Every structure is written in C-alpha cells, then in structure tokens.
Amino acid sequence: MLLLYHKIKIKFHQSLIVLIGYYLIHFLKNEYYKAHKSTQIKFH
C-alpha cells in the first residue's frame, strides 16, 4: 500500500514538473513574441 502511494506520488510530481515546464515555455514564448512584435513596430 505504501509502495503504491510512493509510485503515485512520484508520478504526480513528474506530471506537475512537466505541466509547470509546459506553462513556463508557453509564457516565455508569448513574452518573446510580444517583445519581438513591439521591436518590429519600432523599427518601421
């Protein structure tokens, strides 16, 4: 029973890390595109 809980905990932590990583990449991409668009507008 304890081993099963431990496995679920590890799985949960892994999926949480993946989720946080995914959202972080998504957020950084959005910020990059925003910055890129604003610099393009400035140069025109």
N, CA, C and O atoms as a printed pandas DataFrame, in Angstrom:
     atom_number atom_name residue_name chain_id  residue_number  x_coord  y_coord  z_coord
0              1         N          MET        A               1    0.839   -1.205    0.000
1              2        CA          MET        A               1    0.000    0.000    0.000
2              3         C          MET        A               1    0.877    1.260    0.000
3              4         O          MET        A               1    0.623    2.211   -0.740
4              5         N          LEU        A               2    1.905    1.243    0.839
5              6        CA          LEU        A               2    2.808    2.385    0.935
6              7         C          LEU        A               2    3.598    2.564   -0.360
7              8         O          LEU        A               2    3.850    3.687   -0.796
8              9         N          LEU        A               3    3.985    1.439   -0.968
9             10        CA          LEU        A               3    4.747    1.470   -2.222
10            11         C          LEU        A               3    3.899    2.069   -3.334
11            12         O          LEU        A               3    4.390    2.849   -4.151
12            13         N          LEU        A               4    2.626    1.699   -3.359
13            14        CA          LEU        A               4    1.696    2.215   -4.367
14            15         C          LEU        A               4    1.558    3.734   -4.218
15            16         O          LEU        A               4    1.573    4.473   -5.203
16            17         N          TYR        A               5    1.427    4.175   -2.983
17            18        CA          TYR        A               5    1.315    5.607   -2.700
18            19         C          TYR        A               5    2.570    6.333   -3.170
19            20         O          TYR        A               5    2.495    7.417   -3.749
20            21         N          HIS        A               6    3.726    5.720   -2.913
21            22        CA          HIS        A               6    5.001    6.312   -3.307
22            23         C          HIS        A               6    5.093    6.445   -4.824
23            24         O          HIS        A               6    5.560    7.463   -5.336
24            25         N          LYS        A               7    4.649    5.421   -5.537
25            26        CA          LYS        A               7    4.662    5.442   -7.005
26            27         C          LYS        A               7    3.747    6.538   -7.542
27            28         O          LYS        A               7    4.106    7.256   -8.476
28            29         N          ILE        A               8    2.568    6.659   -6.948
29            30        CA          ILE        A               8    1.604    7.684   -7.369
30            31         C          ILE        A               8    2.189    9.075   -7.107
31            32         O          ILE        A               8    2.039    9.991   -7.916
32            33         N          LYS        A               9    2.860    9.210   -5.954
33            34        CA          LYS        A               9    3.469   10.485   -5.587
34            35         C          LYS        A               9    4.531   10.886   -6.608
35            36         O          LYS        A               9    4.581   12.039   -7.037
36            37         N          ILE        A              10    5.375    9.941   -6.994
37            38        CA          ILE        A              10    6.420   10.198   -7.992
38            39         C          ILE        A              10    5.786   10.587   -9.323
39            40         O          ILE        A              10    6.209   11.550   -9.963
40            41         N          LYS        A              11    4.761    9.828   -9.737
41            42        CA          LYS        A              11    4.044   10.118  -10.989
42            43         C          LYS        A              11    3.450   11.527  -10.946
43            44         O          LYS        A              11    3.540   12.277  -11.917
44            45         N          PHE        A              12    2.852   11.871   -9.826
45            46        CA          PHE        A              12    2.224   13.176   -9.650
46            47         C          PHE        A              12    3.263   14.288   -9.747
47            48         O          PHE        A              12    3.039   15.306  -10.402
48            49         N          HIS        A              13    4.403   14.083   -9.087
49            50        CA          HIS        A              13    5.474   15.076   -9.116
50            51         C          HIS        A              13    6.013   15.252  -10.527
51            52         O          HIS        A              13    6.281   16.374  -10.956
52            53         N          GLN        A              14    6.173   14.147  -11.252
53            54        CA          GLN        A              14    6.675   14.209  -12.624
54            55         C          GLN        A              14    5.719   14.978  -13.519
55            56         O          GLN        A              14    6.140   15.838  -14.292
56            57         N          SER        A              15    4.436   14.670  -13.415
57            58        CA          SER        A              15    3.446   15.345  -14.261
58            59         C          SER        A              15    3.335   16.820  -13.887
59            60         O          SER        A              15    3.080   17.667  -14.744
60            61         N          LEU        A              16    3.528   17.122  -12.609
61            62        CA          LEU        A              16    3.484   18.505  -12.146
62            63         C          LEU        A              16    4.651   19.292  -12.734
63            64         O          LEU        A              16    4.484   20.428  -13.178
64            65         N          ILE        A              17    5.846   18.672  -12.733
65            66        CA          ILE        A              17    7.034   19.314  -13.305
66            67         C          ILE        A              17    6.838   19.547  -14.799
67            68         O          ILE        A              17    7.182   20.610  -15.316
68            69         N          VAL        A              18    6.287   18.553  -15.489
69            70        CA          VAL        A              18    6.038   18.670  -16.931
70            71         C          VAL        A              18    5.044   19.796  -17.199
71            72         O          VAL        A              18    5.220   20.587  -18.126
72            73         N          LEU        A              19    3.999   19.857  -16.376
73            74        CA          LEU        A              19    2.962   20.875  -16.529
74            75         C          LEU        A              19    3.536   22.276  -16.309
75            76         O          LEU        A              19    3.272   23.194  -17.086
76            77         N          ILE        A              20    4.320   22.426  -15.247
77            78        CA          ILE        A              20    4.937   23.722  -14.945
78            79         C          ILE        A              20    5.893   24.114  -16.069
79            80         O          ILE        A              20    5.915   25.267  -16.499
80            81         N          GLY        A              21    6.683   23.149  -16.542
81            82        CA          GLY        A              21    7.613   23.400  -17.641
82            83         C          GLY        A              21    6.890   23.836  -18.895
83            84         O          GLY        A              21    7.325   24.760  -19.583
84            85         N          TYR        A              22    5.779   23.168  -19.195
85            86        CA          TYR        A              22    4.983   23.483  -20.383
86            87         C          TYR        A              22    4.426   24.905  -20.312
87            88         O          TYR        A              22    4.508   25.666  -21.276
88            89         N          TYR        A              23    3.860   25.247  -19.158
89            90        CA          TYR        A              23    3.291   26.582  -18.996
90            91         C          TYR        A              23    4.369   27.657  -19.034
91            92         O          TYR        A              23    4.149   28.748  -19.560
92            93         N          LEU        A              24    5.547   27.342  -18.467
93            94        CA          LEU        A              24    6.659   28.287  -18.458
94            95         C          LEU        A              24    7.136   28.567  -19.875
95            96         O          LEU        A              24    7.361   29.721  -20.241
96            97         N          ILE        A              25    7.290   27.513  -20.673
97            98        CA          ILE        A              25    7.717   27.656  -22.068
98            99         C          ILE        A              25    6.682   28.463  -22.846
99           100         O          ILE        A              25    7.031   29.350  -23.625
100          101         N          HIS        A              26    5.404   28.147  -22.626
101          102        CA          HIS        A              26    4.312   28.842  -23.302
102          103         C          HIS        A              26    4.334   30.336  -22.956
103          104         O          HIS        A              26    4.193   31.189  -23.833
104          105         N          PHE        A              27    4.510   30.634  -21.678
105          106        CA          PHE        A              27    4.552   32.012  -21.198
106          107         C          PHE        A              27    5.747   32.760  -21.792
107          108         O          PHE        A              27    5.608   33.897  -22.243
108          109         N          LEU        A              28    6.920   32.120  -21.790
109          110        CA          LEU        A              28    8.125   32.749  -22.330
110          111         C          LEU        A              28    7.990   33.003  -23.822
111          112         O          LEU        A              28    8.440   34.033  -24.325
112          113         N          LYS        A              29    7.366   32.062  -24.533
113          114        CA          LYS        A              29    7.133   32.217  -25.974
114          115         C          LYS        A              29    6.253   33.433  -26.230
115          116         O          LYS        A              29    6.543   34.243  -27.110
116          117         N          ASN        A              30    5.176   33.556  -25.457
117          118        CA          ASN        A              30    4.265   34.696  -25.598
118          119         C          ASN        A              30    4.990   36.011  -25.338
119          120         O          ASN        A              30    4.815   36.982  -26.074
120          121         N          GLU        A              31    5.808   36.036  -24.282
121          122        CA          GLU        A              31    6.562   37.243  -23.938
122          123         C          GLU        A              31    7.544   37.581  -25.050
123          124         O          GLU        A              31    7.719   38.749  -25.398
124          125         N          TYR        A              32    8.184   36.559  -25.606
125          126        CA          TYR        A              32    9.153   36.762  -26.687
126          127         C          TYR        A              32    8.475   37.345  -27.921
127          128         O          TYR        A              32    8.985   38.279  -28.539
128          129         N          TYR        A              33    7.316   36.780  -28.272
129          130        CA          TYR        A              33    6.595   37.274  -29.449
130          131         C          TYR        A              33    6.118   38.709  -29.247
131          132         O          TYR        A              33    6.151   39.517  -30.175
132          133         N          LYS        A              34    5.676   39.020  -28.030
133          134        CA          LYS        A              34    5.236   40.380  -27.711
134          135         C          LYS        A              34    6.400   41.352  -27.878
135          136         O          LYS        A              34    6.256   42.407  -28.497
136          137         N          ALA        A              35    7.544   40.989  -27.325
137          138        CA          ALA        A              35    8.739   41.834  -27.412
138          139         C          ALA        A              35    9.183   41.966  -28.867
139          140         O          ALA        A              35    9.572   43.047  -29.311
140          141         N          HIS        A              36    9.121   40.868  -29.595
141          142        CA          HIS        A              36    9.532   40.850  -30.991
142          143         C          HIS        A              36    8.629   41.749  -31.835
143          144         O          HIS        A              36    9.105   42.501  -32.685
144          145         N          LYS        A              37    7.334   41.661  -31.591
145          146        CA          LYS        A              37    6.365   42.482  -32.328
146          147         C          LYS        A              37    6.577   43.964  -32.034
147          148         O          LYS        A              37    6.537   44.791  -32.944
148          149         N          SER        A              38    6.799   44.296  -30.778
149          150        CA          SER        A              38    6.983   45.700  -30.403
150          151         C          SER        A              38    8.271   46.259  -31.007
151          152         O          SER        A              38    8.311   47.428  -31.392
152          153         N          THR        A              39    9.326   45.440  -31.097
153          154        CA          THR        A              39   10.575   45.920  -31.697
154          155         C          THR        A              39   10.402   46.090  -33.196
155          156         O          THR        A              39   10.964   47.013  -33.786
156          157         N          GLN        A              40    9.627   45.206  -33.820
157          158        CA          GLN        A              40    9.367   45.320  -35.257
158          159         C          GLN        A              40    8.611   46.609  -35.554
159          160         O          GLN        A              40    8.901   47.294  -36.534
160          161         N          ILE        A              41    7.644   46.933  -34.707
161          162        CA          ILE        A              41    6.846   48.151  -34.887
162          163         C          ILE        A              41    7.758   49.377  -34.731
163          164         O          ILE        A              41    7.627   50.349  -35.475
164          165         N          LYS        A              42    8.676   49.327  -33.766
165          166        CA          LYS        A              42    9.599   50.440  -33.522
166          167         C          LYS        A              42   10.496   50.682  -34.736
167          168         O          LYS        A              42   10.781   51.827  -35.086
168          169         N          PHE        A              43   10.935   49.608  -35.369
169          170        CA          PHE        A              43   11.863   49.740  -36.487
170          171         C          PHE        A              43   11.205   50.274  -37.756
171          172         O          PHE        A              43   11.884   50.850  -38.605
172          173         N          HIS        A              44    9.920   50.095  -37.892
173          174        CA          HIS        A              44    9.245   50.515  -39.130
174          175         C          HIS        A              44    9.143   52.027  -39.260
175          176         O          HIS        A              44    8.601   52.526  -40.247
